[in-house]
Amino acid sequence: MNDSPAARLQKLFEGHRLTPTQRRIAHCMVRGAAEVPFLSSVELAELAGVSQPSVTRFAVALGFDGYPALRRHLREVAPAEPPRAVREESYNEYQQAVAGEIENLRRLATMLADPAPVEEAGRLLAGSSPLPVLGLRAASSQARGFAYFAAKVHPDVRLLDEGGSMLADRIDAAATAGASALLCFALPRHPREVLEALEHARAAGLTTVTVADSAFAPVARYSDLLIPAPVGTGLAFDTACAPMLLGRVLLEAMADALPDAQARLESFDARAAARGLFVE
């Protein structure tokens, strides 16, 4: 880990169970790490798109008496000692697989330097109600993870993670109910059913947004907007850290495009607390 302000902030948040609203604040702070120690709670709330009391609760969740104490800590915290470099030549096969995934994430970060495709995807997904999310076989976990979190901010998310003859019926049902876009996660090996489902979705009038392992993947010709995220091939089975992270980035972009996303998140947090849903 480096000794940048963002890295020190990230270390501060590690080990704490944060609500989605609090993670949004943390993400905002990491992005603006150099300026955050000089912001008031009201300014930070406006920057993160949350309420001022949410910022106060966030500071308390980190173990501080309130936001002023957190801000003092951010101004006074000492730099961390940089770790010793590890020579990649000495890596075993498991370490090499991890190093490969780190490189995939670096490639994803470079691609995200131009946020326009992700922002366009976020607007398309936010504007579709219902929102069908497709992912079969290896990609089913990516689709399920996206759908789980998306349902907290989007009014109608429909997971399509099973193939068969009913898949086309479910796409038709979503289109009839008013869907305008479909999000697809497509990973190797690419099932023929995914290509057929995307072709059917486009014929039904849906705009297809796809996360795939490559811009040249077989699904490309059936996708209106394809955003690539490389997979790792260093182990017997492919690893998909970059596609998973890209899915979370798309969630963020979609939430930014939904006018009531923050209200829905805070409502969920309140209901979860009232039910004792999570163990702190």
C-alpha positions in Angstrom: 0.0 0.0 0.0 1.3 3.5 -0.7 1.3 6.4 1.7 -1.1 8.7 -0.1 -4.0 10.4 1.7 -6.4 8.1 -0.1 -4.5 5.0 1.1 -4.5 6.3 4.7 -8.2 6.9 4.5 -8.9 3.5 3.1 -7.0 2.0 6.1 -9.1 4.0 8.5 -12.3 2.4 7.1 -11.0 -1.2 7.1 -12.5 -3.5 9.8 -15.7 -1.4 10.2 -19.2 -2.6 9.2 -20.6 0.3 7.2 -24.1 0.7 5.8 -24.5 1.4 2.1 -25.0 5.1 3.0 -21.8 5.1 5.1 -19.8 3.3 2.3 -21.0 6.1 -0.1 -19.5 8.7 2.3 -16.3 6.7 2.6 -16.0 6.4 -1.2 -16.5 10.1 -1.5 -13.8 10.8 1.1 -11.3 8.5 -0.6 -11.9 10.2 -4.0 -11.3 13.6 -2.4 -8.8 12.6 0.3 -6.7 15.7 0.0 -9.6 18.1 0.6 -11.7 16.1 3.1 -9.9 17.2 6.3 -10.9 20.8 5.5 -14.6 20.2 4.8 -17.4 20.8 7.3 -20.0 18.0 7.9 -22.5 20.0 5.7 -20.0 20.3 2.9 -19.1 16.6 3.0 -22.8 15.7 3.1 -23.4 17.8 0.0 -20.4 16.3 -1.8 -21.5 12.7 -1.0 -25.2 13.4 -1.7 -26.3 12.4 1.8 -27.8 14.1 4.8 -25.7 15.9 7.4 -26.9 13.5 10.2 -25.7 10.6 8.1 -22.1 12.1 8.2 -22.3 12.4 12.0 -23.5 8.8 12.3 -20.7 7.8 10.0 -18.1 9.4 12.2 -19.6 7.7 15.3 -19.5 4.3 13.4 -15.8 4.8 13.0 -15.4 5.2 16.8 -15.3 9.0 17.0 -17.4 11.3 19.2 -18.6 13.1 16.1 -17.5 14.6 12.8 -15.2 17.3 14.4 -13.2 14.5 16.1 -12.9 12.6 12.9 -11.8 15.7 11.0 -9.1 16.4 13.7 -7.9 12.8 13.3 -7.6 13.2 9.5 -5.5 16.3 9.9 -3.2 14.8 12.5 -2.8 11.2 11.3 0.8 10.2 10.7 1.9 8.6 7.4 2.1 4.9 7.3 5.4 3.0 6.9 5.6 1.8 3.3 6.0 -2.0 3.1 9.0 -3.7 1.5 8.7 -4.5 -2.1 8.2 -8.2 -3.0 9.9 -9.5 -6.1 7.4 -11.0 -8.5 9.9 -13.5 -9.8 9.7 -15.3 -6.4 5.9 -15.7 -6.6 4.4 -19.1 -6.5 1.5 -20.0 -8.8 -1.2 -18.7 -6.4 0.6 -15.4 -5.9 1.0 -15.1 -9.7 -2.7 -15.5 -10.0 -3.3 -12.7 -7.6 -0.7 -10.5 -9.3 -2.5 -11.2 -12.6 -5.8 -10.0 -11.1 -4.1 -6.9 -9.7 -2.9 -6.1 -13.3 -6.4 -6.7 -14.6 -7.7 -4.1 -12.0 -5.0 -1.7 -13.1 -6.2 -2.1 -16.7 -9.8 -1.5 -15.6 -8.7 1.7 -13.7 -7.0 3.0 -16.9 -10.1 2.3 -18.9 -12.3 4.2 -16.4 -10.2 7.3 -16.9 -12.9 8.0 -19.4 -16.1 7.7 -17.4 -18.4 8.5 -20.3 -19.4 4.8 -21.2 -20.1 4.0 -17.5 -22.1 7.1 -17.0 -24.1 6.4 -20.2 -24.7 2.8 -19.0 -25.8 4.2 -15.6 -28.4 6.4 -17.2 -29.7 3.6 -19.4 -30.1 1.2 -16.5 -31.6 3.9 -14.2 -34.2 4.7 -16.9 -35.4 1.1 -17.4 -38.2 -0.1 -15.1 -38.2 -3.0 -14.8 -34.5 -3.6 -15.2 -33.7 -7.2 -16.3 -30.2 -8.4 -15.4 -28.9 -11.4 -17.3 -26.0 -13.7 -16.4 -25.8 -17.5 -17.1 -23.4 -20.2 -16.0 -20.0 -18.6 -15.0 -21.5 -15.1 -15.1 -24.6 -15.9 -12.9 -22.8 -14.9 -9.7 -22.0 -11.5 -11.2 -25.6 -10.9 -12.3 -26.9 -12.1 -8.9 -24.6 -9.8 -7.0 -25.5 -6.8 -9.1 -29.2 -7.5 -8.9 -29.0 -7.9 -5.1 -27.6 -4.5 -4.5 -29.4 -2.8 -7.4 -32.7 -3.8 -5.8 -31.9 -1.5 -2.8 -32.0 1.6 -5.1 -34.0 0.6 -8.2 -37.7 0.0 -7.9 -37.9 -3.2 -10.1 -34.9 -5.4 -10.8 -35.5 -8.8 -12.5 -32.7 -11.4 -12.3 -32.3 -13.7 -15.3 -29.8 -16.3 -14.2 -31.4 -19.5 -15.6 -31.5 -20.5 -19.2 -34.1 -22.6 -21.0 -37.1 -21.9 -23.1 -38.6 -19.6 -20.5 -35.7 -17.1 -20.7 -37.2 -15.5 -23.8 -40.6 -15.4 -22.1 -39.1 -13.5 -19.2 -37.4 -11.0 -21.5 -40.7 -10.4 -23.3 -42.5 -9.9 -20.0 -40.0 -7.3 -18.9 -40.3 -5.5 -22.2 -44.1 -5.6 -22.0 -43.9 -4.2 -18.4 -41.9 -1.2 -19.7 -38.3 -2.2 -19.7 -36.1 -0.2 -22.0 -32.7 -1.7 -21.3 -31.1 -5.0 -20.2 -27.8 -5.5 -18.4 -25.8 -8.6 -19.3 -22.8 -10.1 -17.7 -21.0 -12.4 -20.2 -17.9 -14.4 -19.2 -16.0 -17.2 -20.8 -16.9 -19.8 -21.9 -19.7 -17.9 -23.6 -23.0 -19.9 -23.6 -24.9 -19.8 -26.9 -28.0 -19.1 -24.9 -26.6 -15.7 -23.8 -26.1 -14.7 -27.4 -29.6 -15.8 -28.3 -31.0 -13.9 -25.3 -29.3 -10.7 -26.2 -30.5 -11.0 -29.8 -34.0 -11.6 -28.6 -33.8 -8.6 -26.2 -32.8 -6.3 -29.0 -35.6 -7.6 -31.2 -37.9 -6.8 -28.3 -36.7 -3.2 -28.3 -34.4 -3.3 -25.4 -31.0 -1.5 -25.4 -28.4 -4.1 -24.3 -25.6 -3.1 -22.0 -23.0 -5.8 -21.5 -20.0 -6.4 -19.2 -17.7 -8.9 -21.0 -14.2 -10.1 -20.7 -13.2 -8.4 -24.0 -14.5 -5.9 -26.5 -14.1 -8.7 -29.0 -16.1 -11.3 -27.1 -18.8 -13.1 -29.0 -21.5 -11.0 -27.3 -20.1 -7.8 -28.8 -22.3 -7.9 -32.0 -25.4 -8.3 -29.9 -24.6 -5.5 -27.5 -25.5 -1.8 -27.9 -23.0 -0.8 -25.3 -20.2 -3.1 -24.2 -17.8 -2.3 -21.4 -14.9 -4.7 -21.1 -13.2 -6.0 -17.9 -10.5 -8.7 -18.3 -10.7 -12.0 -16.5 -7.7 -13.9 -14.9 -6.6 -17.2 -16.5 -3.8 -18.1 -14.1 -5.8 -20.8 -12.3 -7.7 -23.9 -13.5 -10.9 -21.8 -13.5 -11.0 -18.1 -14.6 -11.1 -15.4 -12.0 -13.4 -12.4 -12.4 -12.4 -9.7 -10.0 -12.4 -6.9 -12.6 -15.9 -7.8 -14.0 -17.2 -7.9 -10.4 -15.7 -4.5 -9.6 -17.0 -3.0 -12.9 -20.5 -4.3 -11.8 -20.2 -2.2 -8.6 -19.0 0.8 -10.6 -22.1 0.5 -12.8 -24.2 0.3 -9.6 -22.7 3.6 -8.5 -23.4 5.2 -11.9 -26.9 3.9 -11.9 -27.5 5.1 -8.3 -26.2 8.6 -9.3 -28.7 8.7 -12.1 -31.7 7.7 -9.9 -33.1 10.7 -8.2 -34.5 8.8 -5.2 -31.6 6.3 -4.7 -30.3 7.9 -1.6 -33.7 8.1 0.0 -34.2 4.4 -0.8 -30.9 3.5 0.8 -31.6 5.4 3.9 -35.1 3.9 4.1 -33.6 0.4 3.9 -31.0 1.3 6.6 -33.8 2.4 8.9 -35.9 -0.7 8.3 -32.9 -3.0 8.7 -32.1 -1.3 12.0 -35.7 -1.6 13.2 -35.7 -5.3 12.4 -32.3 -6.0 13.8 -31.5 -7.5 10.4 -27.7 -7.3 10.8 -25.3 -8.1 13.7 -23.0 -5.2 14.4 
